[in-house]
Amino acid sequence: MPRPEKKPDISFFVIGAARCGTTSVYSYLAQHPRVAIPTIKEPRFFTKNWKRGWDWYAGVYEHGGPGEIAGDFSPGYSNMSKKDKPARRIAKFYPDAKIVYLVRNPIDCALSNWRMSAQNDSAPPFAECLDSHTAVYHRSLFWKQIGHYREYFPDQQILVLPLEKVIEDPEANGRRITDFLGIDPAPHPFPHKNKSADKSARPDKPEVDMESRKRFLELVKPGAERILDYAGYPGLWEMTPTYHGWDQ
C-alpha cells in the first residue's frame, strides 16, 4: 500500500498480548485528557482492516484534539499467526511509535484463551491445542511475539509490563505507562475491573493432565523466562505442573 498523503498521527500501539489486561489499559488511557482513543476499541488496521485503506483508519481518529496523543489498541498485532507483518507495517509508517506489550503467566494466559475460544466457538481438548490451536498455545509465546517488534523498533521504544505487577500496584504501573508515553500521570485511578471481568458465560477451565502440563511448560517456559528478564522481572511467574492456576 503506498504511503498516504494524510494519515492519523499515532504515537503508541498497545499490541497485546491477548487476555493480558489490554482492556484495562484502554479504559485507563481512555479517560486521560491527553490521549485520543479510536472510535473502535480495536482498529486492527495493520491486520484485519488493512484493505480498508488509510481514509478508513484516519476516520477512526477524527475526534482527536490539539495536544493529544493517539493510540491504537489492537491485541491482534502480536498474534503469532500474522508472523511479523503487523510489526513491519507499523514500523514502515510509524517508526518513532512506542510499543506497549502486556504479558502474564503463560499458564493463566493459555487457559484464559481456551475459555474464550470455547465460549465463542469450540475449543479442542487442551492437549490438542499444543499442536494446532493458535488462540491457546501461540498467544502464550510472548518472547517470539515481541521479537517481531524488536526487529524493527529499538528497546527504548518498547515497554513490556506483566499483568501481575499491574494488579499488585495499579497506580505505580499506571504511572509507568504514562511516563513511558511522555504524558502526565492520569488524574484518575487505574481500573481494577473491565468489560471482560464477567466471565460467567464462559466454560470452566479445562482439565489438563500432568503430562500435558509438562509438555506445555517445555514449549513456553524458556521464552517466558527470557521475556521476564527483558522486562526486568526475573522469576516473577511460577511455571510448574503444580501451579495453582491450572485448577482454580
PAZARO-916415 format. One record per residue (C-alpha): x, y, z; residue in one letter. Coordinates in steps of 0.001 Angstrom, whole numbers, plus 500000, padded with zeros to 6 digits. Example, Ala and Ser with C-alpha at 12.3 -4.5 7.8 and 13.67 -1.06 7.14 Angstrom:
BEGIN
512300495500507800a;513670498940507140s;
***
This chain:
BEGIN
500000500000500000m;501514503392499058p;502305505939501733r;499187508059502294p;499109511799501759e;497463512108505144k;497473509509507893k;496494509664511570p;499285510734513885d;499577507632516075i;502047507885518950s;501734504443520504f;500419500930519935f;499147498553522607v;499817495323520723i;498672492716523268g;499078490107524391a;495513488835524222a;493929488081527615r;496639490030529436c;494900493209530574g;494803495348527433t;491168496292528087t;492141497760531456s;494906499815529845v;492442501004527216y;489952502036529926s;492701503785531875y;494041505810528970l;490596506494527508a;489939508799530474q;493245510644530149h;492823514243528898p;495966513941526755r;495077510712524982v;492925510358521874a;491484506899521610i;489995505348518464p;486242505264517975t;486670501500517519i;488353499896520529k;490496497604518360e;491054499165514912p;493162496199513727r;494123498286510741f;497510496659510211f;495949493182510105t;492253492575509547k;491332496020508185n;494408496769506076w;492449496656502817k;490032499320504046r;492726501874503398g;494103504930505110w;490947507025504774d;489155504488506944w;491978504460509515y;492120508247509649a;488377508354510241g;488788506288513381v;490804509173514897y;488931512223513568e;487879513281517056h;491416513851518374g;492134517362519640g;495200519631519868p;497862518457522295g;496538514905522416e;498455511782521509i;496648508954519749a;496972505250520428g;495954502064518667d;494778499255520987f;494810496061518932s;495993492905520748p;495865491006517469g;499005492845516344y;501046490341518358s;499240487271517049n;501787484651516031m;499698483607513031s;500403487007511464k;504149486490511835k;505923489858511557d;503529491530509117k;501897493956511616p;505275494912513114a;506759495526509675r;503818497638508553r;503708499684511746i;507460500316511604a;507242501441507988k;504663504139508673f;505290504879512368y;508988504234513062p;509000506520516133d;505936504965517754a;506087503440521213k;505033499845521730i;503214498684524883v;503051494931525426y;501311493354528415l;502038489769529431v;501037487394532233r;501894483954533486n;501616481918530263p;499652479201532062i;496945481704533008d;497081483225529549c;496630479912527753a;493776478791529993l;492012482139529591s;492359481917525829n;490998478357525915w;487932479515527841r;487322482381525415m;487723480070522427s;485373477510523951a;482757480197524569q;482955481775521114n;483445478615519100d;484540475144520094s;487989474597521513a;489574471150521258p;490979469471524377p;493889471423525806f;496430468766524826a;495420469092521163e;495801472873521361c;499531472404521845l;499758471104518297d;497455473410516404s;495237475887518225h;496749479359517824t;494375481110520210a;495546478935523086v;499168477983522620y;500711480510520242h;499378483513522165r;501495482445525123s;504744482637523143l;505477486139524368f;509186486217523573w;508614485244519956k;505804487777519647q;507807490716520949i;510768489519518908g;508961490566515748h;508821494132517072y;512385494160518333r;513483493554514759e;512063496949513802y;511952499036516986f;514733499817519488p;514239498582523026d;513768502110524371q;510540502306522365q;509149499098523866i;507521498643527280l;506799495094528458v;504669495027531585l;503443491900533418p;499780491982534361l;500624490608537806e;502642493761538598k;499792495967537397v;497380494150539709i;499858494343542590e;500286498123542302d;497946499605539683p;498765503221540455e;502539502816540191a;502295500826536992n;499731503201535541g;502383505870536037r;504930503621534341r;502726503618531277i;502114507370531236t;505795508087531901d;506713505806529009f;504278507655526754l;505683511012527858g;502488512393529377i;501488513483532872d;500146510870535292p;496449510210534824a;494168512191537173p;492123509059537887h;492816505592539329p;493774502616537239f;490637500467536720p;490523497259538703h;487845495717536515k;486962495872532865n;484267494688530478k;485779491242530280s;485773490778534062a;482412488958533987d;483237485512532649k;480092483783533917s;479060482765530391a;482367481041529734r;483050477382530415p;485218476417533339d;488913475802532878k;489703472574531082p;491084469617532940e;494739469349531960v;496560466162532805d;500061466250534245m;501708465125531009e;500073467944529042s;501058470479531710r;504679469393531461k;504610469499527677r;503106472994527662f;505812474223530025l;508542472677527892e;507198474689524960l;506698478061526642v;508914478272529726k;512242479184528040p;510678482120526210g;508681483172529269a;511851483352531336e;513546485435528649r;510761487979528441i;510694488345532230l;514425489050532160d;513853491550529340y;511085493280531283a;513149493398534472g;511103490913536498y;513142487682536551p;511451484810538351g;508099486565538668l;505976483679537424w;505552480241538925e;505689477908535950m;505319474405537337t;502911471496536706p;501507472026540216t;500910475786539883y;497520476555541460h;496308478380538361g;495864475124536487w;492912474249538689d;491413477439540128q;
***
